[in-house]
């Protein structure tokens, strides 16, 4: 079960923590694709990056969110 994050007496959704982690993973993947030269092979770059972020976010919620 997802738990709230308490910071200075305020409760935040756990997605406040999960979003930056997913963004860092997607940015790292994007950097690696650029360095390898594979970024040019992607047909719709914007759709790929959004779907990559969503997949990373789902993975992080699954792994860190508990079952």
C-alpha positions in Angstrom: 0.0 0.0 0.0 1.3 3.5 -0.9 2.1 5.6 2.2 1.9 9.3 2.4 5.2 11.3 2.8 5.2 13.7 5.8 7.4 16.7 5.5 7.2 19.5 8.1 3.8 18.4 9.2 2.4 18.4 5.6 1.3 15.1 4.0 2.2 14.6 0.4 1.3 11.9 -2.1 4.0 9.3 -2.7 4.0 10.3 -6.3 5.8 13.5 -5.2 8.8 11.2 -4.6 8.2 8.8 -7.5 7.9 11.4 -10.2 11.5 12.8 -9.9 12.9 9.3 -9.7 11.1 8.3 -12.9 12.2 11.5 -14.6 15.9 10.8 -13.7 15.6 7.3 -15.2 14.0 8.6 -18.4 16.6 11.4 -18.7 19.4 8.9 -18.2 17.9 6.6 -20.8 17.5 9.6 -23.2 21.1 10.6 -22.6 22.4 7.0 -23.3 20.3 6.9 -26.5 21.8 10.2 -27.7 25.4 9.0 -26.9 24.9 5.7 -28.8 23.3 7.5 -31.8 20.1 5.4 -31.5 17.9 8.4 -30.9 17.6 9.1 -34.7 16.0 5.7 -35.2 12.9 6.5 -33.1 10.0 7.4 -35.2 8.0 9.7 -32.9 10.5 10.9 -30.3 8.0 12.8 -28.1 5.6 9.8 -27.8 8.5 7.5 -27.0 9.8 9.8 -24.2 6.4 10.1 -22.7 5.8 6.4 -22.8 9.2 5.7 -21.4 8.5 8.0 -18.5 5.1 6.3 -17.8 6.7 2.9 -18.0 9.4 3.9 -15.5 6.8 5.5 -13.2 4.8 2.3 -13.3 7.9 0.2 -12.5 8.9 2.5 -9.6 5.4 2.4 -8.1 5.3 -1.4 -8.4 8.8 -1.8 -6.8 8.6 0.8 -4.1 4.9 0.8 -3.5 4.7 -2.6 -2.0 2.2 -5.3 -2.9 
